[in-house]
Amino acid sequence: MARVLVVVITPAEGHVNPSLGLVTQLIDNGEEVVYVCAEENRSRIEQTGALL
């Protein structure tokens, strides 16, 4: 199992949305993903299963 850190410093949806599919696929493949982003995106990131 790999550990992946995703950091999106801009809270804009155009930066966050494209990464959510990738994060979901990584988690589905058994990888551990830690996602760092603005608080306003928390609910969508939590739905992927990533750690915050």
Legacy VTK file of the C-alpha trace (Angstrom):
# vtk DataFile Version 3.0
C-alpha trace
ASCII
DATASET POLYDATA
POINTS 52 float
0.000 0.000 0.000
1.270 3.452 -0.925
0.657 6.671 0.929
-0.283 9.672 -1.144
-0.406 13.303 -0.066
-2.594 15.629 -2.135
-2.210 19.337 -1.441
-4.453 21.856 -3.191
-3.706 25.335 -1.922
-6.357 27.063 -4.032
-9.906 26.344 -2.812
-11.345 26.916 -6.299
-13.576 24.108 -7.570
-11.585 23.926 -10.790
-8.574 22.796 -8.787
-10.355 20.456 -6.383
-12.930 18.720 -8.610
-10.451 17.156 -11.072
-8.516 15.559 -8.219
-11.516 13.884 -6.565
-11.852 11.143 -9.182
-8.167 10.313 -8.936
-8.306 10.244 -5.138
-11.365 7.963 -5.212
-9.625 5.567 -7.618
-6.490 5.439 -5.475
-8.533 4.641 -2.381
-10.530 1.993 -4.258
-7.189 0.397 -5.162
-6.223 0.195 -1.480
-3.947 3.217 -1.244
-3.964 5.639 1.693
-4.627 9.238 0.668
-4.226 12.319 2.840
-5.797 15.423 1.316
-4.931 18.964 2.415
-7.225 21.729 1.216
-9.462 24.586 2.333
-12.159 23.832 4.895
-14.952 24.716 2.454
-14.158 21.563 0.442
-14.169 19.197 3.423
-17.498 17.451 2.742
-16.636 16.576 -0.865
-13.187 15.323 0.084
-14.554 13.219 2.956
-16.878 11.471 0.493
-13.837 10.059 -1.323
-12.607 8.358 1.847
-9.426 10.417 2.023
-7.982 11.422 5.358
-7.998 15.126 6.141
LINES 1 53
52 0 1 2 3 4 5 6 7 8 9 10 11 12 13 14 15 16 17 18 19 20 21 22 23 24 25 26 27 28 29 30 31 32 33 34 35 36 37 38 39 40 41 42 43 44 45 46 47 48 49 50 51
